[in-house]
Amino acid sequence: MPLVLTLLAILCLIILILWIKLDTFISFILVSIGLGLISNLKIETITKAIQSGVGGTLGELTLIIGFGAMLGKMVAVSGAAHKITTKLISVFGEKYLLWGLALAGFIIGIPLFYNAGFVIVVPLIFSIAATTRLPILYLAIPMLSALSVAHGYLPPHPSPAAIASLLHANLGKTLMYGILVAIPAIAIAGPIFGKTLKKYKPTINTNLFTDQEVPEAEQPSLFRSMFVALLPVVLLTVMSFIKPYFLDNKFIQLFAEPYIGMLVSVLVAVYLLGVKQGKTIGQCSKLLEESFKGVAPILLIIAGSGALKQIFIESGTSEYVGEILIQSNLNLLFLGWAIAAFIRVCIGSATIAGLTAVNILLPLIQSQTGTSPELMVLAIGAGSLMFSHINDGGFWLFKEYFNLSINDTLKTWSVMETLVSVVGLVGVLILQFFI
């Protein structure tokens, strides 16, 4: 019966979000209440579970994701993202242009959330295509695959950050392992797959975007841009590894906290990309405020998934499903990937797919101490990117910007996302033997 209830809960989520198009947060809460009632939980237990699930899931995530959005805003508005892209492309030259685009997409994809990164890089791709006279999708796929990988694999992006928090995974190790897995995923889904797309020559609708490019004279230097964009990666990775060796050092212990590392990155960005570029503290603060408004809906989705997770636990559903999955003898990393991939294909949202999958598997993951929680974050993250199609906003974003038919979008965008997902799984399974 609990297994049936789990499937029923997922089905209800699909119906509410995809068909009825109800707000995702409200859908999570309604499904949580319904699952609690069907499971014969007391009303008091249901209400307390929802409250504790929401509060317990958000926790420091509000800080990490909020600071991540602020950092991305400063990188975008200052022109740092544009500087990184144009300089890397000029360094790589036309011969290795696709690899330069992929690297640029990955670097700016670390601080920028996917939609923001997409809107920034698309005008650059159009400009490069016009200058080089190369096919647009041949240029676009390497950069967008890198953005997608960063979105699905790496903190401080919402889904991997939330999954890492639930699994108590070390963010620094998650970032380091994520970069190792990301390299082959981006290479295969980006430049290698991109070379097969020269035959696609759509007529681009440039009315869909406004190029608010910062004049070159007002852009920060390449060193400053790269330093700020990569600072959170350096801080989170280095501090997570040195923390165990300085247990008596309060300064090290404080800065080893992920949200402190993100706060430091934001403050550095405000100074180097704001004040040093002629903006006042007040103007920078306004930008930071705007960035947090944009991330609020994502935080609500995470909160709603936390409520459902707690109902799963209180009703005994998670424990029951976990026992069944243990008997299946499937590799736990593959299982996490497969469940996330299934939900992704059904619902469309990578964030919802990742969060729902980890909530279903949480008790099983916690009982299997031999599995690296950092690799589980990456496995679920890779699964959450599987086969984007017509129920995913990213699918339509790509289709409309590049003026493609649905069929051609499936052959290009959907294949690219599938490659990112499958290669990510293979990378995680290989990495498992060395950790």
Disulfide bonds with the S-S distance in Angstrom:
none
